[in-house]
């Protein structure tokens, strides 16, 4: 039955995509159109070419020089004692553990000269992944390149998939210790609130849902400490309605297609995916597509087939 339903939905979308509407507030809040810039410092020094050896003849050879290692060092802030992963051209290259102060430093050595795309992400104490930073680096033979100032954005979660309008919804996550956390809740009017992370980087804010309209909303957060500010992290979605809905602790969530992370695959997830049908995914949705759909960077029939398989209604 679920295959019949999803097939009807897909072809309805195909026929009427020109009039299909998802509120622009969703696009602006969750996926954004502006690009953020990672603050990095790159320092490298290329070793001079060795002098050519003298012409062969009698006599012994001289000693050889020692070449400088070719590699990249990454340093910055994540979460206390968290796992930090570096991807090189989309593949896991190295993993390290941040210190109690959330700072990390890790190196990749023996790289060949050329262009690389690196991504850096962290995992908090509950296994939630951060928004990854992705940036290109050109590596020169004999140069040691240092990339510093990486500030991984906070993770974020909510205690309800739907909150009764007027009740509080807890917004929480992890960041750098004692960091100032700015939380943005998107509605017809954007709402900004602040919280202070504790010594373990954990933050919590009980947000009053009274000013929010009935419907779907998104929240995201960023952190600031000692003059450094992170970008906004991966958003979390929740709904405002007439009753509170909290996923049961023992409820088994679908491994795929649950785009709004409410432990169900239904029309809400279909609407999110349908918005990006025949479009180039951007921002946070690119990550959702990679983790919870086919991961090919497109929204097509293959993704809706995955959704049909995991459909809960």
N, C-alpha and C positions, 0 to 999 in steps of 0.2 A: 504493500500500500504506500509506503514511504517513497518508493521509486516512482510510482504514478504521480504522487503529489509534487515531488521535486521536478519531475519532467514537465508537468503542467506549468509550474512556476517558471521554469527556465524558458519555455517557449512563449509564455506570456511576456516575459522580459524581452525576448528576441523580437517579438512582433511590435511591442509598444515601448521600446527603449527610448524613443524620441520624446515620450511623455512621462517616462518613469521619473519620479521625483524623490530625492532624499534631501532633507533640509540642508542648506549650505552651512548651517551652524555645525553640523556633524563634520563636514570636510574641514572647516576652519579649526575646530577644536582638536580633533583626533589626529589629523594628518598634516595640516599646515601647508603653506605654500612657500614660506621663506626658508632659506637655508641658514643653518647655524655654523659658526666657525670655531673650530677647536683651536685653543691657544696653545701653541707649541713653540719650542725653541730648538732649532736644529743647528748643531755645531759639528763641523767635520774638517779634517785636515788630511790632505792627500800626501802620501809619502813621495818624495822626488824619485824619478827613475834612477836606478843604479847606473853607475858609469860602466861602459862596456869594458870587458876584460882586455888586457894587453894582448898583442899578437903572440901566438904560441911560439915557443922557442925553448931554450934550456931554462932552468930555474923553476922554483916551486911556485904554486899558486897562492894567492893571498886569501885572507878570510872573507867570507860572504857577509853581507848586511842582513839584519833581521827586519822583515817587512811588518808593517803595522796591520793588525787584524781588521778584516772587513766585516762590519756588523752594525746593528742598531740597538740602542738602549732606550727603553721606555720607562718613564717614571711619572708618578702623580698620586692622586688620591682615589680611593675606592670606599670600602666599608671595613670596619675592624675585623681582622682575621678572615677576610673573605677571599674567595677564589677569584683570581683575575686571569683572563684568557686573552692571548694575542692570536689573531688569525692572520695568516699571510696568504693573500690571494684566495681568501675564502676557506682555507684549510687551517686546522688547529696547528699552531707552530710551537707554542710554549705556554705553560700555565704556572702561576706563582701564587703565593698566599700573602696578602697584605698584612702589615703589622698591626698591633693593637691601636696605633694612631691612624690607621687606615691608609698609610702610605705604602707604595709598592715601587719596586725597581727590578726590572728584568731585562735580560739581553738576548739577542739573537746574533750568533756569530757565523762565520764561514759562508757569507752570502755572496752570490755572484753579482757582478756589476749589472745594473738594470733598474727598471721601474717595478715597484711593488705597491700593492694596495694592502694596507694593514687595518685591522679592526681590533678594538679593545673593548671588552665588556666585563662586568663583574656579576657575581651572584651573592645575594644577601643570605642571612642566616636561615631563611626559610626556603631557599632555593630559587627565589625569583631573580630573573636575569634583568640586567639594566639595558637601557638603550645603548647599542654599540656605537662607538666613534669609529668612523671609517675615513681614511685619508691616504693619499698617495705619497710615496717617498722614492726618490731616486738615490740608489746606493752606488757609490763610486769605489772602485778597487783601492784598497789601502787606506780607506777613510773609516773612521769611527763616528757614527752619527748619533747624537743624543737628542731624544725627543722628550721634553719635560713639560710640566704644566698641565698634564692630563687630569681632568677632574670629572670622574664618572658621575653621571646624574643619579639622583636617588631612585630607589624602587618605590612602588606605590601599590596599595591595595585598599579595598573597602570591605566592611563587615556585612554588607547587604547587597544582593544583586538588585533589589528594589526596596526603596524606603518610602514609608507612608509620609505624604507631604505634611510638613510640620514637625516630624520627628528628626532626631539627629542621626547622621550616618558617620561612622568612624572612618577616617582616612589616615592610613598609617604606612610605614615603610622603614627603610634604613638608608643612612647616608654617612657622612663623616662625623666624628664625635663633636658634640656641642655646636654643630652647624646650624645656621639660621635657614629654615626651610620655608620657601614660598610655595603655596599651593594655589593653583588656579582651577576654579570650577567653572565650566563653560555653560552658559545659559543664554537667553536673549540678551542678558547683561552679564559680562564677565565678573566673577567674584574672586578676590584675592585675599587670602588669609595667611598668617605666619605661625610657625611652631618652632620650637628649639629641640634639636635632637639631644638625647642623653649621652652619657659617656660611652655607650656602646653604639652610638649612631642611630638609635631607634627614635622615631618621632611618631606622634599621634595628635590628631586634631578632630574633635567632635563638631562636625559641620551641621548647622541648622538648615534643614531643607526647605523651610517655609518660603524663602524668596524664589525658589525654583519652580518652573512650570512643570505641569504633568508631562511626562515623556522621558526621552533618553538624554543623558548628560555624560560628560567626561571630566575627569580630573587628572591633573599632572602636576609635577613638583620639580623644583630646582633647589640647589643648596648654595650657601655662601659661607666662607670662613676666611679670616685673616686676609682680606682683600681679594680673594679668589671667588669666582662665581661659576657654577656649572651651567650647562644648558638645561632646558626642560627635558625630563625623562619620558619614558614610554607611558602613555596615558592608560587609565583604567576607566571602564564604562560602568554606569549604573543607571537605573531608572527611578523616576519619582512617580508614585501611583497612589492607590487607595489602601494599600496594606504593605507590611514589611515582609520581605521574602529573604530568608537566609538559607543558603545551601546547607544541607545536613552534613555533619562532619564525616559520616561514613558514606556519603554519596559519592559514587564513582563517576568522575567527570570524563567526558569523551576525550580521547587522545588527539583527535583532529576535529577541525571545522567549528569548534566552539569559539568563535571570534570575539565575543564579548565576555567570555570567561565566567558564565553564570551556570556552568555545568549542564547546559542543555544546548541542543542544536535545533533551531527553529527558525521562524520567519525573521526574527531580529538578525540572526547571523546571515540569513539569505539576503536581507536588505543591505547589510554592510558589504557583502561580496558583490552584490548586483550593481552597487554604485560604481565599482571599479571594472565592470565588464567592458571589454574593449577599450580600456584606458590604461595608461602607464601608471602602475602603483607608485606612490611616493610616500615619504615620511614613515610614520609608524605602521601603515598598512603593509608596506613592503616586508616588515618583520613578521607581521601576522601571517601573511601569505607564505612566507618561508617556513614558519613553525607549524602552522595549522592547516595549510592547504597543500598544493602540489609542490610548492617551492621553486617553480620555474619563472617567477617574476611576472606572470600573466594571470588574468582571471578568465577562464574559458570553461568549456564543457567538462574538462577533466576535474576542475575544482568543484563544480556542482555535483559531479558523480561522487566525489569524496564526501561532500556534504550529505548526499542522499544516503550513503552507507551508514553514516553516524547519526542520522536524523532521529531526534527523540520527540519532537513536537512540543 
